[in-house]
Amino acid sequence: MDVTKYSKEHRELWEDFVSCSNNGTIFHTRKFLSYHPSDRFKDSSLIFTENKKTIAVLTAANVKRDGVPTLISHQGASYGGFVYNDNLSIKQAFSLTESLIDFAKENEFKKIIITHSPFVYQKRYNNYVDFAFMQNGFKYVKREVSSVVVLDVKEDDVFSLFKSEARTATRKAERLGVVVKESDDYAAYYNILKSNLNLRHGVQPAHTLEELIKLKKLFPDEIKLIGAFVDDKMVAGVVNFYCNEKVVLVFYISHNPEYQNYRAVNLLFYTIIKDAIKRGLGYLDFGLFTVNMDPNWGLGRFKENFGARGILRDMFYLDL
């Protein structure tokens, strides 16, 4: 297996491969990674070929972790790991893993840290790479839990996914006249988001308003702000990332607590889930409810109200 470090001349090859792959998402594309300032990360993404045919790509960065040079899944994206075709064989999975280790050693890295995207992002399920990692000495840094709703019902049967509390709250929102629709008013949404995060956690959003707007311009069809409105005032919102043809990932669930009685978030997700089913998607990913494997019990219960169940998002490491 030959390993080539990514450069700009490979951009078209890279984008074409990700778009046709088994498990690629918008987070693996060069277009997504390009929204970061060029000096924010030291890119060390890799292309793996066999008999001059691309077998896999890996988004990665060169960082100092615990004081040592580390090859790590690109920190500017939610998901990393190998992106590969749906016919990846177990022999190729081992070759990819061994080639990654050889490359890291030859380039004087002392550690590899890789975060895999959850299995629901695959068109055809394949755990060969996980197996190859373990057989080559990788260990878990951590195994976080992400909440995922399986969209295996019809559009008019979304309530069958919900717990009774969520169904009641959704009907209340409808009675009170809450309107859910796509919006381009990112400024209004961001004000709600900042207030929410500061009130609950004393933190700021990971993305600036300008970055969200830039991402929307880069991905006009894949990134959508869905807002809930009362008398034309946005009272809740979420940014949807349509990651690939299987999964929509929801970012930054936020609401104005002054309008809590309207239960706008419930109608928001009822509408989003219904639309995702209409689009033919298989899963809605609510994202993590654990931090360093410590569960946020309330957040987990909240997501379970909409039919979510936990799946693992694994981070592996290998000391060289």
C-alpha positions in Angstrom: 0.0 0.0 0.0 1.5 3.4 -1.0 0.9 6.4 1.2 0.9 10.0 -0.2 0.6 13.1 1.8 -2.3 15.3 0.5 -1.5 18.4 -1.4 -3.7 20.9 -3.4 -3.0 19.0 -6.6 -5.0 16.1 -5.2 -8.1 18.1 -4.4 -10.3 16.9 -7.2 -9.2 13.2 -6.7 -9.9 13.5 -3.0 -13.4 15.1 -3.4 -14.4 12.6 -6.0 -13.3 9.7 -3.9 -15.2 11.0 -0.7 -18.4 11.6 -2.7 -18.4 8.0 -4.0 -17.1 6.3 -0.8 -18.8 4.0 1.6 -18.6 6.3 4.6 -17.5 9.7 3.6 -19.2 12.8 4.9 -19.0 16.5 4.3 -16.6 16.7 7.2 -14.1 14.6 5.2 -14.1 17.0 2.2 -11.4 19.5 1.4 -14.1 22.1 0.9 -15.2 21.7 4.5 -11.7 21.7 5.9 -10.8 24.8 3.8 -13.1 27.0 5.9 -10.5 27.0 8.6 -7.7 29.6 8.4 -4.7 28.1 6.8 -2.5 28.6 9.9 -5.0 27.0 12.4 -4.0 23.4 11.7 -0.9 21.7 10.3 -2.6 19.4 7.8 -1.2 15.9 7.4 -4.0 14.2 5.5 -3.1 11.0 3.6 -4.0 9.1 0.4 -3.6 5.4 0.3 -3.2 3.6 -3.1 -2.8 0.0 -4.2 -1.7 -0.7 -7.8 -2.2 3.1 -8.5 -5.9 2.8 -7.4 -7.1 4.9 -4.5 -8.2 2.7 -1.6 -8.7 5.2 1.1 -8.1 8.7 2.4 -7.5 10.0 5.9 -8.1 13.5 7.2 -5.3 14.2 9.7 -3.2 16.9 11.3 0.3 17.1 12.8 0.1 18.3 16.4 2.0 18.1 19.7 0.0 16.0 22.2 1.5 15.5 25.6 4.7 17.0 24.3 5.2 14.5 21.5 4.6 14.7 17.7 1.2 13.2 17.1 -0.7 12.2 13.9 -4.3 12.9 14.8 -7.7 12.9 13.1 -8.2 16.4 11.7 -9.3 18.6 14.6 -11.3 20.9 12.4 -14.0 18.2 11.7 -16.5 16.2 13.7 -15.4 12.9 12.2 -12.2 11.4 11.0 -11.0 7.9 10.3 -10.4 6.2 7.0 -12.8 6.9 4.2 -13.0 3.9 1.9 -15.1 2.2 -0.7 -17.9 -0.3 0.2 -15.8 -3.3 -1.1 -12.9 -2.8 1.3 -11.6 -6.3 2.2 -10.1 -7.4 5.5 -6.7 -7.7 3.8 -6.9 -4.1 2.7 -8.0 -3.0 6.1 -4.9 -4.5 7.6 -2.7 -3.1 4.8 -4.2 0.4 5.5 -3.5 0.1 9.2 0.0 -1.2 8.8 0.8 1.5 6.1 -0.5 4.2 8.4 1.8 3.0 11.2 4.8 2.7 8.9 4.2 6.3 7.6 3.9 7.7 11.1 7.2 6.0 12.2 9.0 7.1 9.0 7.9 10.7 9.6 8.9 10.6 13.3 5.5 10.7 14.9 5.4 9.2 18.4 1.6 8.7 18.6 -1.4 8.2 16.4 -4.9 9.2 17.5 -7.8 8.4 15.2 -11.5 9.1 15.7 -13.9 7.0 13.6 -17.2 8.1 12.5 -20.1 5.9 13.8 -21.2 2.9 11.8 -24.5 4.5 10.8 -22.6 6.8 8.3 -21.6 3.7 6.3 -23.6 2.7 3.3 -22.7 -0.9 4.0 -21.5 -1.8 7.5 -17.9 -2.8 7.8 -15.9 -3.1 11.0 -12.7 -4.4 9.4 -10.7 -1.3 10.2 -11.7 -1.4 13.9 -10.6 -5.0 14.0 -7.3 -4.3 12.1 -6.6 -1.4 14.6 -7.0 -3.7 17.6 -4.9 -6.4 16.1 -2.1 -3.9 15.4 -2.0 -2.6 19.0 -4.3 0.3 19.0 -6.3 1.0 22.2 -9.3 3.1 23.0 -8.7 6.6 24.2 -12.4 6.8 24.9 -15.7 5.5 23.6 -18.2 8.4 23.6 -22.0 7.8 23.1 -23.9 9.6 20.4 -27.7 9.7 20.3 -29.2 8.4 17.0 -32.8 8.1 15.8 -33.4 5.2 13.4 -35.8 6.6 10.7 -37.5 3.4 10.0 -41.1 4.7 10.0 -43.3 6.5 7.4 -43.7 10.3 7.4 -47.1 10.1 9.0 -46.0 7.8 11.7 -43.2 9.9 13.3 -45.1 10.0 16.7 -44.5 6.2 17.0 -40.8 7.1 17.6 -41.6 9.6 20.4 -42.3 9.0 24.1 -45.7 10.2 25.3 -44.2 13.4 26.9 -42.7 14.5 23.5 -45.9 13.7 21.7 -48.0 15.8 24.1 -45.5 18.7 23.9 -45.4 18.6 20.1 -49.2 18.8 19.9 -49.2 21.7 22.4 -46.7 23.6 20.2 -49.0 23.1 17.2 -52.0 24.3 19.1 -50.2 27.4 20.2 -49.3 28.3 16.6 -45.6 27.6 16.6 -44.3 27.7 13.0 -41.2 25.7 12.0 -39.4 26.6 8.8 -36.0 27.0 7.2 -34.4 30.4 7.9 -31.3 32.4 6.9 -31.5 34.6 9.9 -28.3 33.2 11.5 -27.8 36.3 13.6 -31.1 35.9 15.4 -30.4 32.2 15.9 -26.8 32.9 17.1 -28.1 35.3 19.8 -30.3 32.5 21.2 -27.4 30.1 21.0 -24.9 32.3 22.8 -27.4 33.0 25.5 -28.2 29.3 26.0 -24.6 28.2 26.2 -23.6 30.9 28.5 -26.6 30.4 30.8 -26.2 26.6 30.9 -22.5 26.0 30.7 -20.7 29.4 30.8 -19.1 28.8 27.4 -19.2 30.2 23.9 -20.2 28.3 20.7 -17.3 26.4 19.0 -18.2 28.3 15.8 -18.4 32.0 15.4 -21.3 33.5 13.6 -19.1 34.4 10.7 -17.9 30.8 10.5 -21.5 29.4 10.4 -22.4 31.8 7.7 -19.2 30.9 5.7 -20.1 27.2 6.1 -23.6 27.8 4.9 -22.3 29.5 1.8 -19.9 26.6 1.1 -22.6 24.0 1.6 -25.9 25.7 0.6 -27.7 22.4 0.2 -26.1 20.4 3.0 -26.3 23.0 5.8 -29.7 24.4 6.8 -30.9 26.4 9.8 -34.3 25.3 10.9 -36.1 27.7 13.2 -39.3 27.7 15.3 -41.2 30.9 15.3 -43.9 32.5 17.5 -45.5 35.5 15.9 -42.6 35.7 13.4 -40.1 35.8 16.2 -37.5 33.0 16.3 -37.7 31.2 19.6 -35.7 28.1 18.9 -33.4 26.7 16.2 -31.0 24.0 15.2 -28.4 23.8 12.3 -28.8 20.6 10.3 -25.7 19.1 8.6 -26.9 16.7 5.9 -23.6 14.7 6.1 -24.2 12.2 3.4 -27.1 10.3 1.8 -27.8 8.4 5.0 -27.5 10.8 8.0 -28.5 14.3 9.1 -26.5 15.6 12.1 -28.1 18.3 14.3 -25.9 21.0 15.7 -26.5 23.5 18.5 -30.0 22.8 19.7 -31.1 26.1 21.2 -34.2 27.8 22.5 -35.3 31.0 24.2 -36.2 30.0 27.7 -38.8 32.8 27.9 -40.8 30.8 25.4 -40.3 27.4 27.0 -44.1 27.0 27.5 -44.6 26.9 23.7 -42.6 23.6 23.5 -41.1 24.8 20.2 -38.1 22.4 20.3 -40.5 19.4 20.2 -42.2 20.6 17.1 -38.8 21.5 15.7 -37.6 17.9 15.9 -41.0 16.5 14.8 -40.7 18.6 11.6 -37.0 17.8 11.1 -37.5 14.0 11.5 -40.5 14.0 9.2 -38.5 15.9 6.5 -35.5 13.5 6.9 -37.8 10.5 6.3 -39.1 12.3 3.2 -35.6 12.8 2.0 -34.9 9.0 2.3 -32.4 9.3 5.1 -31.8 6.5 7.5 -30.7 8.2 10.6 -30.8 11.5 12.6 -27.7 11.9 14.7 -28.3 14.1 17.8 -24.6 14.1 18.6 -22.8 13.2 21.8 -24.3 13.3 25.3 -21.1 12.2 27.0 -17.9 14.2 27.6 -14.9 12.1 28.3 -17.3 9.2 28.8 -19.2 11.0 31.5 -22.9 11.0 30.6 -25.1 14.1 30.8 -28.1 12.2 32.0 -30.6 15.0 31.4 -29.4 15.5 27.8 -29.5 11.7 27.2 -33.1 11.5 28.4 -34.1 14.5 26.4 -32.9 12.9 23.2 -34.5 9.5 24.1 -37.8 11.3 24.1 -37.6 11.5 20.3 -36.7 7.9 19.9 -32.9 8.2 20.1 -30.6 5.3 21.2 -26.9 5.3 21.9 -24.2 4.3 19.5 -20.5 4.5 20.0 -18.1 7.1 18.6 -14.6 5.6 19.2 -11.3 7.3 19.5 -8.2 5.0 19.1 -4.5 5.6 19.9 -1.2 3.9 19.3 2.1 4.8 21.0 4.9 4.3 18.5 
